[in-house]
Amino acid sequence: MASVFVLLLLLDLALVIIALVDCLRAHEDEIRTAPWAAWMFAILLLSPFGAIAWFVKGRPVPQVVLRPRPVFVAPDDNPDFLKSLATAIRDNNPDAGHQQQP
C-alpha cells in the first residue's frame, strides 16, 4: 500500500515540476486566463489540481498556420476544360459538324 502512495507522490511531483518549467518558459503576454505569478502560486499550492489547470486553461496555445485552400472550378465552368473537350470531340469524330447526305 505504501508503494502506491509513493508512486502517486512521484507522479504528482513530476507533474508539478513539468508544469512549473512550462510556466517559467512561457511568455507572460501569451499566458491565458491569469497572470504568470498567479499560475505559479496555483501550481505550487494546489498540487496536483493547479498543474492540471495550467495545462488545460493557462498554457499558451501555439498558433497554427493554415495552408491556403485551392480554388476548385467545376469542369462545366472551366473554359479550358470545355475547349479541350470540344477539341477532343472534333478530333475523334471529324464528321460531327457535317450532315450526311442521302
N, C-alpha and C positions, 0 to 999 in steps of 0.2 A: 504494500500500500504506500509505503514511503517512496518507493521508486516512481510511482505515478505522480506524486506531488513534486518530486524533484524534476521530472520530465516537464510537467506543466509550468514550473517555475523557470526552467531553462527556455521553454518556448515563449513565455511572457517576456523574459529578459531579452531574448533575441528580437522579438517584435518591437519592443521599446527602443532598443539600440538602432535597429534599422529605421524606425520612424524618426528618431532624433537626427540621425545622419541625413536622412532625406529632407527633413525640415530645415536643417542647417544649410544644406546646399541649395535650397530653393530661394529665388529672388523674392523679396517682400512684396513687390508690386504684382507678382503672379499668383500669390497665395490667395485662395478663396475663403470667404465667409468669416475670417477673423484675422487679426494681426499676428505677426510672427511670434511675438512674446506670449500671446495667449495660447497659441498652439504648443509652444514649448512647455508651458505650465500644464496644459491639459495632458500632454503625452507623459510627463513625469508624474503628475499627481493622480491621474485617473487611469492608471495602468490596469488592464490592457485596453480599456474602452477608449481612452484618449488616442492611443496609437491606431486603433481601428477607425476611429472617427477621422483621424488625419488622412488615412488612405482613402476613405470614402468621400469626405467633404472638403478637406483642406488642401490636398495635394494639387499642384498646378497641372492643368490638362495641356498636354502638348498640342500645338497647332498642327492640323493635318492639311497638307497641301493636296488639293484636288486637281486631278488632271482635267484638261478641257474635254468636253464631250464632243465627239464628231457629229457634224451635221449630216443627218441621213435624209436623202432625197429619194422618194419612191420612184421606181422605174418609169411609171407612166407620167411623172412630172419632170423627168430628167431629159432635156433636149438632146444631149449627146447620145443617150441610150436610144431614143426614138430615131435619130438619124442613122445610127448603126443598125438598128432593126430594119429600117426601110432599105438600107443598102444590102443587108443580108437577104431580104426577101427578093429584091431586084436581081441580085447575083444568082440566087438559086432558081428563080423562075423568070427567064428573060421575056416570056410572052405574057406576063401578068398584066402589063399595061395595054396590050393589044387585044382586040376582039378577034375571034376566029371567024373566018368566012366560010359559008357552007359550000 
